[in-house]
Amino acid sequence: MSDSVITNEQALRHPKKLSDRKLYKLIIASSIGNALEWFDLIAYAFFAGTISKLFFPTDDATLSLMLALFTFAMSYLIRPIGAIVIGSYADKSGRKSAMLLTIWLMMGGTFLIAVMPTYASIGILAPIGILLARLLQGFSAGGEFGSATAMLVEQYPERKGFLSSFMFASQGVSGLLGAGFGLVLTALLTTQQLESWGWRIPFIFGLLIGPVGLYIRRHIEETAAFEEKEEDPKVPVAELFKSHKRSIMYNIGAMVLSTSVTYSIIFMPTYASKFLGMSSSIGYGGTLISYAVLTVLTPFVGTLSDKFGRTRIMIFASSLFFLTVYPAFTLLSTSPTLVMLASVLFWLSILKAMYFGGLPALMSELFPTHVRATGMSLSYNIATTVFGSFTPALLVWSISATGDLLAPSYYLLAACSVSIITMFAIRKDFKLH
């Protein structure tokens, strides 16, 4: 199977190298949709406590939080459907067309959250409206990663590790903005102001990003690899499951660690405030450091993966992660201070960036052009649905049920084991280093 993928790639005629201006435009156009998706996701997760009070009120604060996080998780169930529909559209009609569609859908979901009246105003329609908005965002996000990543790796294959790393570096930018909003709003606004109108500000800001991304995406060119692809299956998903099932499984396995760490970092403000007795602003401040590391370090690692190989770097990072995650959470739970929280997040973020800097390029290399967007979208979103979406709710439940503050480390150790095994399998079957 690996030979067919490599042969297909080598047979393509690639255009000359892009100018710096076109290269920057391509990076922004491809990553801005992913950044918007993650900004809204992070904003929802960071303000989950406030949202739970306003849209899911019960007599039990923990139950309300669980309902809000469950709604957060439910939107992921539609992601694989979006991956199949939009990914197939990208493989049939082009990466650019799919990227324009996803950003329109994202803007629609963000608008609904930004303007949705609370439970006190419209009753049960309020949580239903939030759920519908998250489902719309989830459907859009289902096709975003595969389409945008395919655009990046096919435009400049010689630097696919560097270019595609911005799909994850943009998550760091989104995290910085989301955590920044959380830190500023919780520090400057009273609880009443935050619950009255303050929590809507991040979503209004996210809504303003959409038109910028839409404009930029309208002015990029389709990839030569897509236009010159040798095959054009009538049903890309059927071809995918017929000939590339192993690639799907390997991509899911490779995503497990990256996804689990990402959503654990998103969970950290809730973990710090609810279980460690720290203020919300400290939790947001700690995550700011984490996202700064991811933003700066990820493209650098992507560049290294082009030079030294992707699996080699990822195996090293995941092995180091396995050895240090339990001691890190032990130190944090016994010494819950801002310095310790920042130190733990700083270390975990370095390891995460080392692991996922070359991950998008690796995922793209497991699929030929004619099913690449569908294959990447489906495997990416199955992984985020199963191992990411329910992570915050799972961690709240596991800590509450057992009283063990180290529960997040057990979850991450299991995720790390799966990804390490997957990396060795990819090296053996696809001869990728």
N, C-alpha and C positions, 0 to 999 in steps of 0.2 A: 504493500500500500504506500509506503513512504516513497518508493521509487517513482510511483505515478505522480505524487504531489510535486516532487523535486523536478521531474522531467517537465511537467506542465509549467512550472515557474521558469525554468531555463529556456523554454521554447518561446516565451513571450518577448515581444519587441518593446523595450522600454524607451520612453522619451528621454531627451537630453536632460541634464540636471537642471533643477528649478533654480531661478534666481532667488536671492535672499528675500526679496519682497514677496514673491509668490510662495516661498517656503513658509514665511511667517503667517501669511494669509491662510494657507492651507492648515497650519497648526491651529490657528484660532477658530477657523470655520469648523474643523472636525471636533475640537475639544470643547467648544462653548456649549454645545447641547448637553454633553456629558457633565460639564460643570454646573449647568442649570439644574439638571436632574438631581445631582448630588447636593446642591445648595438647598433645594426644597426638601429633600430627604433629611438632611442634617438639621435644618431648621425645625422640621416636624419632630424629630427625635429629641433635640435639645429642649424644645418647649412642650414636650409630652406631658409634663406635670401640669402645666397651665391648661393645655388642651383637654386633659382628662377632666379637670374641674368644670370647664365651660361646655363641653360637648358630651361627656360621659359621666354625669354626676351620680354618685351613689353614696350610701352611708359609710362605705369602706373606701378609704383613700387608695389603698393598694389595689382593690378591685377596679376602681376607676382608672388607675394607671395601667393595669393589665388590659382593660378594654381599649384604651387609647393605643397601646402598643400592639394589640391584636389587630386593630384596624390598620395600623402601620404594616403589619405582616401580611394581612389579607391582600393588599394591593400587589404583592409579589406573586400571588397565585395566578394572576393573569399575564405575568411577564412572559412565560413560555409561549403563550398564545400570540402575544405581540411579536415575540422572536420569530415564530413561524411565518406569521402574516407579513410583517414588515421586512424581515430578513429575506423571504422569498421575493418580495417586491424589489428589494435592492439587487438581488441576483438576476432578476428578470428585466427590470426597467432602469437600473443604475443606482449607484451609491448616492449621487447627488439628489435624485428624486426622493429617495427614502429619508435622507437627512432633512429635507425641507418638510416632509410630512411629520417626522417625529417632533420637530421643534414647535410646529403648530399645535400638536396634541399636548405637549408639555405646557404651553402657555395657557391652554384651556383649563387644564387641571389646576394650575397655580392660581388662576383667576377665581375659580370656584372656592378654593380655600381662603383666599384673601378677603372675599366678600361674604362668606357664609355666616348667617346669623347664628347665635348660640342657642343651646337647649332652652334657656330661659325665655327666648323670644319665639321660637317656632316648634319647640318640643322635639319629638322623635325624628322630625325631618332634618334636624341639625346633624346628628351623627350619621344618618343615612347620606346626607349631602357630602360630608367629609369622606365617607367611604367611597362614594361615586367619584369624587375628585381624585382620590388616591388610586382608584382602579384605572382612571383615564391616564394618569401619570405612569402607572405601572405598564399599561399597554404600550405607551410611547417608548418608555425606557427599554422595553423588551427588544425593540429593533435598533435602538440608538448605538449601542456599543459595537455590534458587529458591522453595521453599515459605515460608521465613522472610522473604525479601525481599519477596515478594508480599504477605505479611501486613502488613509495615511500610508499603509505598507505598500500599496500598489503604485502610488505616485512616485515613490523614491525608495525602491527596494534595497539599495545599497546601504541605507541608513534606517532601515525599518525599526530597529530596536530603539534608536533615539527618538524618531518621530512618533511611534506608537506609544512610547512611555508617557507622552503628554495626555493620553487618555486617563492615566492614573494620576499624573501630576496635577491635572485640573481638579481632581478630587481634593487634593491638598489645598488648592486655592479656594475651593468651595468651603472646605472645612475652616480655613482661616476666616472667611467672611461670616460663616454661620456661627462659629465660636465667638468672633468679634461682636456680632450682634447680640449674642447671648450675654457676653460679659458686660457690654455697655448698657444694655437695657435692664438687666437685673441689678446693676450697680446704681443707675440713675433714676429708675422708676420705682414707685411704690408697688406693692403687690396689687393694689386696686387698679393702678394705672396700667400695669402689665396685663392684667386680666381684662381690662376694659378695651384697650386698643393697642397696647405696646406689642403684643405677640404677633399682630398682623403685619408689622413693619417689614420683617424679613421677607415675607411672601410678596408684598407689594414691590420690594426691591427686586426680587427674583423675576417678577412679571415684567419689569422694565428692561431686564437683560434680553428677554426673548426677541424683541424686534431687531436688536443689534445683531444677534446670531442669525436671524432670518435674512437680513440684508447681506451679510457676509457670505452666507451659504448660497445665495442666488448668483453670486459672482465668482464661483469656482468652477473648474472644468472637471468633466468626468474622467476617470482613470483610463489610460491606454490599455491596461491589463483587462479591464472589463470589456472594453470595446473590441478587443482582439481575442477574447476567450474562445477556445476551440469547441466547447460544448455549450449547449443551451437547453438544459432539461426542462420539460414542460412543468414538472412539479419538483422544485429543488429539494423539498423536505423528503420526498420519496427517494430520490437519488441519495440523499444524505444517509438515511437509515438503511438503504440497500448496500452501500459501499463504504461508509465511513463511520460505522457505529463505534469502532474502537477509538477513533479520534475524538468523538463526543465524550466518551468515558474518560479519556486521558485529560481532556480539557477541564472537565468537571473536577477531577481529582486534583489537578494543578491549582484550580481556583479555591479549593476548600480552605487552605491556610490564609490566603490573601483576604477572602471574604470574611472569615471568622474574626481576623484581627481588625479589619475595617469596622465591623459593626460592634466589636467590643470597645474600640476607641470612641465610637459614637455614644456608647452606653456609659462611658466613664463619668460624665457630669452627674448622671442619675446615681451611679454607684457611689461617687464621692459624697453626694449630699444625703442620699437616703440611707446608706449602709455604713459610711465611715464618719458621718456627723460633720462633714465639712460644708462650707457655704457653697451655694450654686456658683457664685462668681469665681471661687477658687477652682471649681471643676472646669469651667469654661476657660479660665486662664491656663490651666494645665494642657488642655487640648489644643490651644493656640500653638504651643511649642511643638506638639505632635504634627500638626498640619504644616507648619513652617518647614519642618524636616522633610516631610513627604514632597512638598512643592519643590524644594531646592535639590534634593538628592536624587529623586527618581529619574530625571532626564540624564543625569550623570551616569547612573547605573545602566540605563538604556543604551548609552553610548558604549560602555564597557562590554555589554552583552553582544554588541555588534563585533567587537574585537576579540573577545575571549570565549564567547559561547554563553548561551542562556542557562542551560541546565547546570553547568558547572558552578555558576554564581548562585543560582537558586538553591542547589543542594547545600552549599556552604552556609547560606543564610538560614535555611530552615533547620539545619542541624544545630546551629548556634542558638536559634530561637528555642528549640526543644530543651536545651541544657539550661537556659536562663529564665524562662517564663515563670516557673514555679517559685524560684527564689525572689523574683521581682515582686510578685503579688504578696509573698510572705512579708517582705520588707514594708510594702505599702500598707498592708492590713495592721501591722504592729506599730507603724509610725505614720499615721495619716496626716501628713503636713503638705503644704504646697510644694516645698522643695522635693520631698520624696515623690509626690504625684508627678511633678514635672520630670524628675529623673527617670522614673519608670516609663512614662510615656515617650520621653526622648529616646531611650534605649529601644523600646519596642518599635518605634517609628523608624529608626535606623535599620533595624532588621527587616521590617516590612518593606521599606523602600528597596533594600538589597534584593528582596525576594521578588517583588512585583514590577521592578523596573523593566525587565525583559520579558515579562509574562505576556503582554498583548502580542508581541512579535512571535513568541513561541506558539501561542494559540493559532495565529494566522498561518503558520508554517505546517500545521497539521491538516489543512484543507486546501484543495485546488480552487482556482478562481471562481468557477461556475457555481460552487455551493459555499463559498467562504463566508459571506455575510450571514447566511442562514445557519451554518454550522457554528460560527462564533457566537451569534446571538443566542441560539438555543442552549448551547453548553454553558455560556456565561450566566444566563438567567435561570437555568435549572440550579446551578451552584448558588447563586445569590438567593433564590427562593428557599432552598432546603437548608443551606448553611449560614445564611445571612439574615433573612427577614425575621425569623423567629428568635434570633440570638438575644436581643434585648429582653423580650418577654421570658425566654427560657432562663436567662441569668437571674432575672427578678424572682422567678418561681423557685429556682434551685437554691438561691441564697435564703429566701424566706422559709422554704420547707426544711432546709438542713441547718440553717444558722451558720453555715461555713462560708466565711468571707473569701476563701480561696477557690470557690467553685468556678469562677471564670478561668483560672489557670488550668483546671482539669479539662475543661472544654477545649481550650486552646492546645493543650498537649495532644488530645485525640485528633484534632484537625491537622496539626503539624505532622503527625505520624502518617496520615493518609497522603498528604502531599509529598512527603519524602519518598514514600514507596512509588508514587506516580512518577516522580522525576526519574528514578532509576529505570522504570518501565519504558518511558519515552526515549531515554538514551539507548536502551537495548533494541526497541522495535523500530524507531525512526532514525537512529544514528545521528541524533542532534546533540551537540555539545555546547 
